[in-house]
Amino acid sequence: MARRWTGVEERMYRRQLRLLYVRENKTIAEVAHVLNLAEASVFGRLKRLEIPTCRPRKKNFNNQRSDVHIPARRSKKLAEIFGILLGDGHISHYQVTVTLGTKELVYAQYVQALLREVFGGVPKISTSGRGHKTVYLGSTAATRWLKSEGLVQNKVIAQVDAPRWVFERRGYMKAFLRGFFDTDGSIYKLRYGMQISLTNKSAPLLLSLQRILRRLGYKASDVSAYRVYVTRVPDVKRFFREVIPANLKHQRRFREIASHASVV
């Protein structure tokens, strides 16, 4: 059982909490930081003093951030973000994340800047113990909107697809393709050439990627083993010239393969 407060202690705690929690409208976590207490202790004092808690009035209540905004219109940058998220992205209730490789810090910074430009806020980059980079933006408003636009937590089970509006303009299709290729695409050297591969376990999405490639004038393969390929050397070169992948690992690999005499 909690120790009974003295009259002096009760008055002091009441003044502290009325100032910090009520007048300054700090959250329980912020009050706990100021008073050097556990959050549970602050909550307990509020209850004992019968000071009503009012979470909806607090800044960032339920991760609702005033610095994050929903895009007012479609754009090439938004199309690229959709491509990225349908590649290596994940949508939870509270945040948007993009998980990348150990050597993709520059691209992680590119994705971070892209998210900031389109959604605002302060997207961050974390590094796992094994060195993998994760770009994340915490905002229930952003995740709720993205889900309303067709993105889901489990992309494979839901068999996600590209948003229909991406097909409205060539610029949207190129940007979407760039985002997807940067995260879930590869370029390989063949015996007499080179090949682009787009990989995903969602059949509708692969068919949309195939459709985008063909509408942009590339000779795309049929869907096979969760992949769509572009194999003609002129098409691969045009892809890197026109789509312009932003992930440096793809650009380096392309230059390395293209410099080989057999594919010139």
N, C-alpha and C positions, 0 to 999 in steps of 0.2 A: 504494500500500500504506500502511496506517495506521502512524503512528510507534510505535515500541516504547515502552511506558511504563517509567518508572523504578519501583523497588520502592516508593518513597514515594507516587508517583502511584497505583499499583495499589491500595495499602492505603487511600488516601483515597477513591478511586472506589468501592471495595467497601463501605466504611463508609457512604458517602452512599446508595448504592443499597439496602443492607440496611435502613437506617433508613427511607428514603422509600418504596421500592417494596414491601419485605417487611413490616416492622413497622408502618408507618403505612398500608400497603395503598393507596397512591396509584396512579393509573393512569399509564401512560407519558406521556400528555399533561400530567398534573399535575406529574410529576417534571420534565419538560422545562421547564415554566413556572418551577418553583422554582429550577432550576439554570441557567436562561437558555440552554438548548440546544435544538437541533432534536429532534423526536421520534425521527427516524432515528438520531441520535447516542446518545440514551438506549438505544434498542433495541440498537444496536451494542455498547455497553458491557456491557449485560446478557449478551449472547451471549459476548463475550470473557471475561467474568468467570465464565461458566457458572452464572449465577443464573437458574433456571428462570422463564420467563414464565408467568403464571397468570391470564389474562383473565377466566375465569368467576368468580373471586373478587372482581373489582373492582366497585365501585359503578357502576351504570348499564351493566354489560356488555351489549353489543349493544343499547344504548338501553333496557334494562330498568330502569325507574325505580321506586324504592320509594314515591315520593309519588303515583304514578298507580294508580288502582284500577279494576277492572271493575265496572260496575253490577250490584248483587245482584238487582235486580228491575226490571221495566218501569215506566215512569212517563211523564207527559205531557212532561216535559223531555227525556227520552230520545227520545220520538216526534218532538219538534221538531228535535232534533239530526239524526235520520235524514232528516227533510224537508230540512233545510239541506244535508246532505251529498249527497243525491240531486239537489239543485239545483246549487249552485256548489261542491261539495266535491270533494276528491280524496284517495284513500288510496294512499300508497306503502308500501314495506316498513317505513320508519322513522317516518313521521309522517302526521298528519291535517292537511289544509289546507283553508281556505275562502277563495276569492279574491273580492274585492268591488271596487266602483267607487271612483273618486277622491274622491267626496263622501260616502262611507259610513263615516266614522270612528266615529260614535256607534253604528251598527249593528255594526261590527267589535268594539267594546268589549262590546256586548251578547252577541255570539257567544262572545267570549273568556270572559266571566263564566259563560255557560251550559256551556261545555266544562269549565271549572274546577269547577263545582258537580257535574257528572255524573261526570267522570273524575278530578278532582283534578289534581295537577301545577300547572305554571305555563304555561298557553298564552300565546303571545306574538303581537304584531302587528308586521309589517314593512311598509314602504312602498316600492314600486318607484320607479324613476327617473321614471316617468310619473305617479306618485301613487296607483296602485292599492294597496289594502290587502289583506294576506293574514294571516289568523289561522291559527296553526299550533301543534300539540301534538306533540312528539317522544316516541313511545313505541311500541316494537314490540308490547308487550302489548295496547295499545289497538287498533293496526291489525290485529293478528292476530285479536282478538275481533270487530272490526267486519266483517272479511272472512268470518268464520265465520257472521255474521248476514246475509250476502248482499251486502255492499258490495264492490265490486271496483275495480281501477285504471282500467279502460276501461269506463265505464258504457254507452256506445253499442253497442260490439261485443257486450258481454254481455247487452244488453237487460234491464237491471236492473228490479226491481219493488219496490213498497212491502212491508215485512215484514208477514206475515199477522196478527201480533198487534195491529197498529195498528187493525184492524177490530173488535177486541173491545170497545172502549169509545168512546163519543162524544168524551170528553175527549182520547183518544189521536188520534182522527181530526182533531179541530180543531187540535191542536198540530202534527201532521204537516203539515197543510195550511198552517198559519201559517209553518212553517219553509221549506216549498217555495215558497210565494208570495213570501216576503220575498227569496228569492234568484233564483228563475226565473219570477216572475210580473210582470204589468203591469196598469195600469188606464188606460183610454183614454176620451176624450170622444167620443161619437157625436153625430150631428146632433140627435137627439132623446133623448139619454140618455147612458149610459156603459156600459163593458164591462170585465170582468176577463178576463185571458188567462193561462193556465198553459202554458208551453212546454217541450218536451223531445223528444229524438229516440229515446227508448225507448218503443215501443208499449205494452208491458205496464204501464209506470209511468203513462202517460197514461190508460190504461183504469182503473187503480186510482184515480187522482185523480178521474176522472169518477164512478166508483162511490162514492167518499167524498162528493163533492159531492151526489150524488143521495140517498145515505143520510142526509145531514144536512138534506135538504129543499130543496136548491137545484135550479133547472132548468138543468142543465148541457147544453151542446151535444154533438153527436157529435164524435169526434176528427177534426180536419181540419188538414192541413199542419203536423203536429207540435204542434197546439194543442188545448186545450179552453177553451171560453168560458162565462162567465156574463154574460148581457146584460140581464135584467130589472132595472130600477132598484131595486125593493124588495129583490131578492135581493142586489144589490151592496151596498146600504146595510146589510142584515142581516149580510152577510159581514164588513164592517168593524166592526160592533157586536158580533158574537159571536166571530169568529175573532181579531179584534184584531191585525192585522199589527204586528210590532215594528219594522219598518224605516221610519224617519221619512219617507223619500222617498215611500213609498206613502201614508202618512197625509196628507202635505202635498198630494199630487196629488189624493187623494180629496176633501179639503176644498175644494180649488180648483174641481174639477168639480161637486161637489154643491151648491156655492153658486150655480151658474148657474141662472137662472130656469127654463130648459126642462127641468131634471131634478129640480126640487123636487117 
